[in-house]
Amino acid sequence: MTQTLTRPEQQSEMTAAGRAIVIGGGLAGMAAAVALESAGVSVTLVEMRKSLGGRASSFVDPQSGEELDNCQHLLLGCCTNLRDFYKRMGVMDRIRWERTVHFRDARGQHDLWRMGGLPAPLHLGAGMVGFGVLSVKQRWALVQAMMAMIRLGRKGREELADVEFGTWLNEYGQDGGLIDRFYDPVLRGALNEEPRKASAKYAIQVFQEAMLVNAAGHVMGLPVCPLGELYRNAPCGDVRCGVRVAGLRFAGTGVSGVELADGQVLVGDVYVLAVNHHMVSKWLPAELARGDERFGGLEKLKSVPILGAHLWFDRPVMAQSHAVLLEGPLQWVFRKDRAGRVLHGVISAAREWADRSREECLAAFEAQIHRLLPAAREAKLERGLVVVEKRATFSPVPGVDRWRPMQTPPPGGIGNLFLAGDYTRTDWPATMEGAVRSGYLAAEGVAEKLGENHGSGARFLVDGLEPQWPWRLLTGRR
Ligand SMILES: Cc1cc2nc3c(=O)[nH]c(=O)nc-3n(C[C@H](O)[C@H](O)[C@H](O)COP(=O)(O)OP(=O)(O)OC[C@H]3O[C@@H](n4cnc5c(N)ncnc54)[C@H](O)[C@@H]3O)c2cc1C
């Protein structure tokens, strides 16, 4: 039975089937918890911060008292598991959906990518025709690349897991301008990596799932509230925030308890470790880690930073809800208030910006906004807040899947320890969708382990979007 004990010496080893302890209240941990509880498992979720959400969360701005996101997060229609999670949490009405992507070039010219109402990939036609950011020659090259991605099918992209996307782009004659003005804005945010260096598998997945398989895939979802509000409904009955786990206890080849920083010990039957991979390695005794193949490659996963900037101007500067900026440093900006005075800007793969001073960042961002948004030419930046997440996500470089662990223990591994987190093997890059998938996969493993009364055989993972007929026709239904 899961217990909270006041002192280690009072620890009870008593357990009863059907108790899971989830460590980490990010999206992966919450997804595991909500799924397991729906299958009748008793779940305790432990999170060291005062609120849930992990890397997709908000904080209270000490100056204004306002709740701000660590960074703007967006999702797409193809994030089927994240949408399922929001439904389970009862917050789907807090997501606003947009079909048009706004672009701003170096001279501040406004352009749109708006896809038509046809099934995928025919709907791309409308977007391409009116997309003045690219020359006609570049649009034709893009069509050919898209056709090649369709011919690959979902299975074919797997064979490109060890290939750099830059190599693939060269093979298909995609020129530098096309890469800078189309592939880069789309992929840098989605993969948090320089597109040319990323695995072609993950780059092509973005286009297949968001644009080519189903016309609903590209629709962009933006929370209409601070991220923290999405987690106001607890994912399970027993959520303990502000409780830091200090380590794990082991007995034989299993986990026997969770040590909290205040000396208490929680005991369950199964444990879902939903913290980031840096922490996972610290908590495992070397001998046990050696016997469990999941832990062999963790140190090879490299982290990439993301910078988010909250910008308050003295007057309205942007009417559209967002803009992709074709000249940096900020790559995307989002309007955060009705009037358009408050913006949030994002730099993905922000290695060059992570260590710069706040003043240097804000001066560069203000100058960029003046250049690229005509309404902002005379505007003054009244206040700016820069948030750098140095370990935002792992880099999806070629071969990365070899180092990503499965959620479920292998034979001979730590039998009651399950892993969840965007870094685990989800077949998605490090995204909110990837994190939720990992939580659902861990929950499926836990339900299987706990047996029939607790959802054995339960399936939580939701399929990707159903391929539409043109895709099926062109790929032979792959
Ligand atoms: C700046 C930024 C922008 C992003 N933008 C997007 C986006 O637009 N779209 C998108 O899909 N994805 C985006 N992502 C990626 C997305 O946020 C992550 O992939 C996802 O949130 C990871 O969730 P997780 O549960 O795997 O990990 P985490 O969110 O890191 O959760 C781990 C949790 O474990 C807790 N924990 C750690 N140690 C302990 C301990 N000792 N005791 C108890 N608890 C502990 C942590 O506090 C944390 O809450 C972005 C990420 C960042 C950082």
The ligand as an SDF file (V2000), in Angstrom:
LIG
                    3D

 53 58  0  0  0  0  0  0  0  0999 V2000
   11.1900   26.6150  -23.4300 C   0  0  0  0  0  0  0  0  0  0  0  0
   10.4770   25.4210  -23.9910 C   0  0  0  0  0  0  0  0  0  0  0  0
    9.5810   25.5790  -25.0500 C   0  0  0  0  0  0  0  0  0  0  0  0
    8.9180   24.4640  -25.5610 C   0  0  0  0  0  0  0  0  0  0  0  0
    7.9950   24.6190  -26.5610 N   0  0  0  0  0  0  0  0  0  0  0  0
    7.2520   23.5640  -26.9510 C   0  0  0  0  0  0  0  0  0  0  0  0
    6.1720   23.7250  -27.8590 C   0  0  0  0  0  0  0  0  0  0  0  0
    5.8670   24.8190  -28.3180 O   0  0  0  0  0  0  0  0  0  0  0  0
    5.4600   22.6200  -28.2130 N   0  0  0  0  0  0  0  0  0  0  0  0
    5.7510   21.3870  -27.7130 C   0  0  0  0  0  0  0  0  0  0  0  0
    5.0420   20.4240  -28.0520 O   0  0  0  0  0  0  0  0  0  0  0  0
    6.7740   21.2040  -26.8420 N   0  0  0  0  0  0  0  0  0  0  0  0
    7.5240   22.2550  -26.4460 C   0  0  0  0  0  0  0  0  0  0  0  0
    8.5220   22.0830  -25.5360 N   0  0  0  0  0  0  0  0  0  0  0  0
    8.8540   20.7320  -25.0740 C   0  0  0  0  0  0  0  0  0  0  0  0
    7.9160   20.2830  -23.9460 C   0  0  0  0  0  0  0  0  0  0  0  0
    7.7360   21.3140  -22.9980 O   0  0  0  0  0  0  0  0  0  0  0  0
    8.5310   19.0770  -23.2460 C   0  0  0  0  0  0  0  0  0  0  0  0
    8.8380   18.1030  -24.2070 O   0  0  0  0  0  0  0  0  0  0  0  0
    7.6100   18.4670  -22.2050 C   0  0  0  0  0  0  0  0  0  0  0  0
    7.0100   19.4370  -21.4070 O   0  0  0  0  0  0  0  0  0  0  0  0
    8.4260   17.5000  -21.3580 C   0  0  0  0  0  0  0  0  0  0  0  0
    7.6030   16.9280  -20.3690 O   0  0  0  0  0  0  0  0  0  0  0  0
    8.1710   15.7800  -19.4150 P   0  0  0  0  0  0  0  0  0  0  0  0
    7.0840   15.4060  -18.5070 O   0  0  0  0  0  0  0  0  0  0  0  0
    8.8170   14.7250  -20.2410 O   0  0  0  0  0  0  0  0  0  0  0  0
    9.3720   16.4500  -18.6060 O   0  0  0  0  0  0  0  0  0  0  0  0
    9.3360   17.6470  -17.5180 P   0  0  0  0  0  0  0  0  0  0  0  0
    8.3470   18.6600  -17.9360 O   0  0  0  0  0  0  0  0  0  0  0  0
   10.7610   18.0860  -17.3560 O   0  0  0  0  0  0  0  0  0  0  0  0
    8.8170   16.9510  -16.1780 O   0  0  0  0  0  0  0  0  0  0  0  0
    9.6630   16.4010  -15.2110 C   0  0  0  0  0  0  0  0  0  0  0  0
    9.0870   16.7970  -13.8550 C   0  0  0  0  0  0  0  0  0  0  0  0
    9.8220   16.1240  -12.8430 O   0  0  0  0  0  0  0  0  0  0  0  0
    9.9580   17.0140  -11.7500 C   0  0  0  0  0  0  0  0  0  0  0  0
   11.0830   16.5790  -10.9230 N   0  0  0  0  0  0  0  0  0  0  0  0
   12.3870   16.5880  -11.2620 C   0  0  0  0  0  0  0  0  0  0  0  0
   13.1180   16.1530  -10.2340 N   0  0  0  0  0  0  0  0  0  0  0  0
   12.2660   15.8440   -9.2330 C   0  0  0  0  0  0  0  0  0  0  0  0
   12.4340   15.3760   -7.8980 C   0  0  0  0  0  0  0  0  0  0  0  0
   13.6520   15.1340   -7.3920 N   0  0  0  0  0  0  0  0  0  0  0  0
   11.3280   15.1670   -7.1430 N   0  0  0  0  0  0  0  0  0  0  0  0
   10.0800   15.4190   -7.6330 C   0  0  0  0  0  0  0  0  0  0  0  0
    9.8850   15.9050   -8.8800 N   0  0  0  0  0  0  0  0  0  0  0  0
   10.9560   16.1080   -9.6660 C   0  0  0  0  0  0  0  0  0  0  0  0
   10.2000   18.3600  -12.4430 C   0  0  0  0  0  0  0  0  0  0  0  0
    9.9700   19.4550  -11.5780 O   0  0  0  0  0  0  0  0  0  0  0  0
    9.2130   18.2870  -13.5960 C   0  0  0  0  0  0  0  0  0  0  0  0
    7.9510   18.8290  -13.2450 O   0  0  0  0  0  0  0  0  0  0  0  0
    9.2040   23.1790  -25.0340 C   0  0  0  0  0  0  0  0  0  0  0  0
   10.1080   23.0370  -23.9780 C   0  0  0  0  0  0  0  0  0  0  0  0
   10.7210   24.1420  -23.4530 C   0  0  0  0  0  0  0  0  0  0  0  0
   11.6600   23.9600  -22.2930 C   0  0  0  0  0  0  0  0  0  0  0  0
  1  2  1  0
  2  3  1  0
  2 52  2  0
  3  4  2  0
  4  5  1  0
  4 50  1  0
  5  6  2  0
  6  7  1  0
  6 13  1  0
  7  8  2  0
  7  9  1  0
  9 10  1  0
 10 11  2  0
 10 12  1  0
 12 13  2  0
 13 14  1  0
 14 15  1  0
 14 50  1  0
 15 16  1  0
 16 17  1  0
 16 18  1  0
 18 19  1  0
 18 20  1  0
 20 21  1  0
 20 22  1  0
 22 23  1  0
 23 24  1  0
 24 25  2  0
 24 26  1  0
 24 27  1  0
 27 28  1  0
 28 29  2  0
 28 30  1  0
 28 31  1  0
 31 32  1  0
 32 33  1  0
 33 34  1  0
 33 48  1  0
 34 35  1  0
 35 36  1  0
 35 46  1  0
 36 37  1  0
 36 45  1  0
 37 38  2  0
 38 39  1  0
 39 40  1  0
 39 45  2  0
 40 41  1  0
 40 42  2  0
 42 43  1  0
 43 44  2  0
 44 45  1  0
 46 47  1  0
 46 48  1  0
 48 49  1  0
 50 51  2  0
 51 52  1  0
 52 53  1  0
M  END
$$$$
